């Protein structure tokens, strides 16, 4: 196993741990019975500033980490296949 594969594996483990922690830090999106009775439409101050909330930042960070995992996994697979040839 080469150095590049070890570094990529460490990045995958780190990104996986980050995704787990970020997802656990996010609030639940389930409105429960409030959504069923009220129709699920709640207009509030936070709807207008939704991109600046803590949940929006955590969601964006989750997407970035997931994309990084996808790219590193593909690169690691290509590197492993090239080393076998």
URUR-V661008 format. One record per helix or strand. SS is the DSSP state (helix for helix, strand for strand). FROM is the first residue (numbers start at 1). TO is the last residue. If there is no record, write none. Layout:
SS,FROM,TO ; SS,FROM,TO
//
This chain:
helix,3,25 ; helix,33,38 ; helix,45,48 ; helix,50,52 ; helix,54,84
//
